Amino acid sequence: MKASKRYFGFLIAVVFFALAAAVFSAGVSRQDDEGWQVTRADYGYGPQRTDVTDILKDLLSRGGVNGRVAVNNQTMGGDPAVGQDKTLRIFARNRRNQERKFDFREGGFVDVTMFPSRTDDWGDRDRNDGRNDRDGRDRDDR
């Protein structure tokens, strides 16, 4: 009988531990899910930096390649400091208005899930579903 009481006590402890872990991880994931919104980004070395905010936001909104955006001269629109090891600096803000700077070295990758596109930003962008022609009219409107 003592063994069954120990087993039952152990089982109760495991259940409470699992519940505590689930509650804790849910709170942590809610913080992670909010992500960071890019406010500004630049690419370069030292004072030789180029503003790449629009380029980066576009790449992130498209999901990158396999969920990542490569940090290199091609993706960042050119080489602002020839022969130097460059960095991408991302200045971002979360929903709690906390600000943070992220640094990524040339040759590295940015995980797009860190900077999710928010739907309130989508109103600024043109529709890119293939239905618009160069003059901005829908093909169906002709």
DOVEXSE-470682 format. One record per residue (C-alpha): residue number from 1; residue in three letters; chain; y, z, x. Coordinates in Angstrom, 3 decimals, decimal comma. Layout:
   pos   code   unit          y          z          x
   NUM    ALA      A          Y          Z          X
...
END
This chain:
   pos   code   unit          y          z          x
     1    MET      A      0,000      0,000      0,000
     2    LYS      A      2,362      0,732      2,887
     3    ALA      A      1,894     -2,800      4,229
     4    SER      A      2,843     -4,361      0,911
     5    LYS      A      5,999     -2,200      0,749
     6    ARG      A      6,965     -3,330      4,249
     7    TYR      A      6,312     -6,962      3,321
     8    PHE      A      8,406     -6,604      0,155
     9    GLY      A     11,240     -4,938      2,114
    10    PHE      A     11,115     -7,680      4,724
    11    LEU      A     11,211    -10,326      1,992
    12    ILE      A     14,271     -8,698      0,374
    13    ALA      A     16,033     -8,567      3,755
    14    VAL      A     15,336    -12,265      4,369
    15    VAL      A     16,680    -13,188      0,935
    16    PHE      A     19,894    -11,215      1,505
    17    PHE      A     20,291    -12,746      4,955
    18    ALA      A     19,837    -16,248      3,518
    19    LEU      A     22,390    -15,581      0,779
    20    ALA      A     24,905    -14,216      3,271
    21    ALA      A     24,416    -17,240      5,514
    22    ALA      A     24,878    -19,608      2,562
    23    VAL      A     28,083    -17,906      1,444
    24    PHE      A     29,481    -17,838      4,979
    25    SER      A     28,622    -21,465      5,701
    26    ALA      A     30,163    -22,605      2,401
    27    GLY      A     33,461    -20,996      3,381
    28    VAL      A     33,361    -22,595      6,810
    29    SER      A     32,502    -26,029      5,447
    30    ARG      A     35,417    -25,871      3,003
    31    GLN      A     37,733    -25,379      5,968
    32    ASP      A     36,142    -28,272      7,853
    33    ASP      A     36,123    -30,573      4,823
    34    GLU      A     39,886    -30,477      4,488
    35    GLY      A     40,258    -32,264      7,816
    36    TRP      A     43,424    -33,151      9,639
    37    GLN      A     46,002    -35,740      8,686
    38    VAL      A     47,449    -37,759     11,548
    39    THR      A     51,219    -37,315     11,710
    40    ARG      A     51,781    -39,068     15,035
    41    ALA      A     49,716    -40,573     17,835
    42    ASP      A     50,517    -42,025     21,238
    43    TYR      A     48,470    -43,614     24,014
    44    GLY      A     49,199    -43,790     27,712
    45    TYR      A     49,698    -41,834     30,899
    46    GLY      A     52,555    -39,454     31,680
    47    PRO      A     55,845    -40,889     30,425
    48    GLN      A     54,316    -44,361     29,965
    49    ARG      A     53,143    -43,915     26,363
    50    THR      A     53,010    -46,209     23,352
    51    ASP      A     53,243    -45,104     19,724
    52    VAL      A     49,877    -45,992     18,156
    53    THR      A     50,210    -44,014     14,915
    54    ASP      A     49,871    -46,998     12,586
    55    ILE      A     47,058    -48,574     14,607
    56    LEU      A     45,071    -45,333     14,669
    57    LYS      A     45,582    -44,598     10,963
    58    ASP      A     44,373    -48,102     10,123
    59    LEU      A     41,276    -47,789     12,331
    60    LEU      A     40,455    -44,366     10,880
    61    SER      A     40,898    -45,553      7,295
    62    ARG      A     38,467    -48,408      7,937
    63    GLY      A     35,857    -45,949      9,212
    64    GLY      A     35,867    -47,176     12,794
    65    VAL      A     32,592    -48,555     14,123
    66    ASN      A     29,639    -46,360     13,215
    67    GLY      A     32,060    -43,597     12,233
    68    ARG      A     33,898    -43,594     15,560
    69    VAL      A     37,068    -45,133     16,940
    70    ALA      A     36,902    -46,136     20,584
    71    VAL      A     39,792    -45,045     22,786
    72    ASN      A     40,573    -48,004     25,031
    73    ASN      A     43,250    -50,598     25,722
    74    GLN      A     41,816    -53,044     23,197
    75    THR      A     41,740    -50,663     20,226
    76    MET      A     45,068    -49,043     21,092
    77    GLY      A     46,962    -52,332     21,283
    78    GLY      A     47,399    -52,818     25,022
    79    ASP      A     47,671    -51,101     28,377
    80    PRO      A     50,887    -49,070     28,672
    81    ALA      A     50,034    -47,761     32,158
    82    VAL      A     48,053    -50,276     34,201
    83    GLY      A     45,666    -48,668     36,673
    84    GLN      A     45,999    -45,162     35,221
    85    ASP      A     43,491    -43,080     33,271
    86    LYS      A     45,085    -42,884     29,862
    87    THR      A     44,784    -40,430     26,973
    88    LEU      A     45,205    -40,683     23,247
    89    ARG      A     47,232    -37,788     21,863
    90    ILE      A     46,911    -37,171     18,152
    91    PHE      A     49,332    -34,822     16,435
    92    ALA      A     47,925    -33,728     13,088
    93    ARG      A     48,458    -31,338     10,209
    94    ASN      A     45,972    -29,768      7,796
    95    ARG      A     46,462    -28,821      4,133
    96    ARG      A     47,684    -25,371      5,154
    97    ASN      A     50,496    -27,030      7,119
    98    GLN      A     49,025    -25,924     10,434
    99    GLU      A     49,743    -28,353     13,243
   100    ARG      A     47,492    -29,215     16,155
   101    LYS      A     47,314    -31,684     19,029
   102    PHE      A     44,060    -33,464     19,890
   103    ASP      A     43,536    -35,212     23,242
   104    PHE      A     40,976    -37,971     23,821
   105    ARG      A     40,385    -39,639     27,182
   106    GLU      A     40,245    -43,375     27,647
   107    GLY      A     36,635    -44,445     27,200
   108    GLY      A     35,992    -41,680     24,665
   109    PHE      A     35,679    -41,790     20,900
   110    VAL      A     37,426    -40,235     17,910
   111    ASP      A     35,123    -39,087     15,107
   112    VAL      A     36,627    -40,444     11,876
   113    THR      A     35,388    -37,430      9,890
   114    MET      A     37,921    -35,264     11,751
   115    PHE      A     40,775    -37,256     10,216
   116    PRO      A     39,774    -38,263      6,686
   117    SER      A     42,021    -40,678      4,825
   118    ARG      A     43,719    -38,982      1,931
   119    THR      A     44,188    -40,815     -1,317
   120    ASP      A     47,917    -39,986     -1,412
   121    ASP      A     48,331    -42,149      1,722
   122    TRP      A     46,657    -45,143      0,131
   123    GLY      A     49,676    -46,057     -1,980
   124    ASP      A     51,541    -47,169      1,162
   125    ARG      A     48,926    -49,755      2,104
   126    ASP      A     48,422    -53,227      0,751
   127    ARG      A     45,244    -53,810     -1,150
   128    ASN      A     42,698    -55,201      1,287
   129    ASP      A     39,912    -56,283     -1,005
   130    GLY      A     40,154    -59,984     -0,212
   131    ARG      A     41,877    -60,872     -3,486
   132    ASN      A     45,408    -61,181     -2,089
   133    ASP      A     46,626    -64,370     -0,481
   134    ARG      A     49,365    -64,492      2,148
   135    ASP      A     52,077    -64,654     -0,490
   136    GLY      A     50,848    -61,362     -1,988
   137    ARG      A     49,686    -62,801     -5,311
   138    ASP      A     46,183    -62,383     -6,643
   139    ARG      A     44,147    -65,561     -6,615
   140    ASP      A     43,447    -64,953    -10,294
   141    ASP      A     47,193    -65,163    -11,099
   142    ARG      A     47,385    -68,874    -10,224
END
